[in-house]
């Protein structure tokens, strides 16, 4: 006898008590996790696997009723770009049939579209500034049921302890979190991070069932020169049949050839159609990125054709919490792609089947027998209006609200805390001495882009030192090494923030995550630095010597220990504070500031060792003699 529920009734039940099917199975390579009546049992033997297999076969062949049958839905067929009709039969969290089925529980989709759960093909969870469990609560209502994450950010601060924390904190979530191991810690030898991870340190993590491979290889010079440890990292991944992601920012076709020869198969750094086509023609997967700074979907949409679409997928890379809540995640990429001319079914295929096949997730990415029951109900296809989200057949989100099982924030170990190790900074340490009659190399911000311009401009010099100019929009910038008490401070000049007063500072500073500060005067910059030293990392805004707002991020100086709602409220206070200092509203100032420290992205950046030119891949002097 079947139990019939409308989808709204299912949502009510899920909100009051996270309902359980008779059997739920989530598989991690050799482990099987079964839940019977809410009690978790972990087994590794063949008997349990055989039992599950028999149940799937019995339900598919209709000898037994399926656990759940979804009716009256319009199924998005990502294989054939069609809309199909039929019942969806689910047993043990897996789809076992499409057609006419009876189930112990019947769910009425009420004519909605049903598509696979979305997959974020490359994301740094740390950039959301919340822990993995809070991240899951944020992205699941937006239809993201699986992510491929690179814990590169926390690894640069806390090394292997950071990787282990992210694995532990993402265990058992109603969001599948797969991990690519950080390949470049630090990203280059031209800055100081909190750790140096060589191949031998990464090797033990390959045994973890959720580790898929080696994350974005961004140190092109080491690949090109065949540096021993880089070759070892590539070989270790290759020998284990693992995947290798790329980071080809600014690389030309011949340089991409070097990456492909090394087995690197993806790139999420394309900012132009020409770059994307270059990579596609060499057999790479291209990830169309839409994050908080890098917004590339519209620029790259024209590249996607019926002939190459299967090599294209979506990612967010780095996206702030407020934008994840307001816009969403991969659902936003899809929406922009459709608005830019990519057919809706193609865009959904890119976000599901393409991503799953790229990363070898054989049971993800489709509404078909043998695939996990990670399903979305859509009210509208073209606008990607999601009404309900199912994970392994269980309702976890309804009407943009998370209603799944209660999630707790994993208490961070001491190894990822107390990461801001700075001595008290004096004003003279921020001075930039310059000769008279000189111009300077200046970092020019490109709004909503990771790229910067290398500007050369005249500056104001008072008492032999650079003086920030509000009129010329020339601010002072400093990057302070915060991991090992080295005392390194890199100084530079930045143009484009538009501040009329004050300073901002952050310990989120890609990729080594030193403390970065930019301001209109030394006094406010010093207050901002001291504030982050006292709260053990975070974001802050200062004006006239007064701290206007601070978001503490005690986990490695990158993530909060609070629920995302509280973090969101503190971010809103930061935005109000940014208004008070006249910050530009054309882009996200804090996210932009964090990427001004990343030397593997063109063109001019600042590390704790000084001003860095991507073109020469070396540090350069601020001062430029007048010709």
Secondary structure by P-SEA (a helix, b strand, c coil): cbbbbcaaaaaaaaaaccccccbbbbbcccbbbbbcccbbbbbccaaaaaaaaaaaaaaaaccccccbbbccccccccccccccbbbbbbccccccccccccccbbbbccbbbbbccccccccccccccccaaaaaacccccccccccccaaaaaaccaaaaaaaaaaaacccccbbbbbccccccccccccccccccccccccccccccccccccccaaaaaaaccaaaaaaaaaaaaacbbbbbbcccccaaaaaaaaaaccccccccccaaaaaaaaaabbbbbbccccccccccccccccccccccccccccccccaaaaaacccaaaaaaaaaaacccaaaaaaaacaaaaaaaccccccccccccccbbbbbcccccccccbbbccccccccccccccccccccccccccccccccccccccccbbbbcccccccccccccccccccbbbbbbbbcccbbbbbccccbbbbbbbbccccccbbbbbccccccccccccccccccccccbbbbcccaaaaaaaaaaaaaacbbbbccccccccbbbbbccccccccccaaaaaaaaaaaaaaaaaacccccccaaaaaaaccccccccccccccccccccccbbbbcccccc
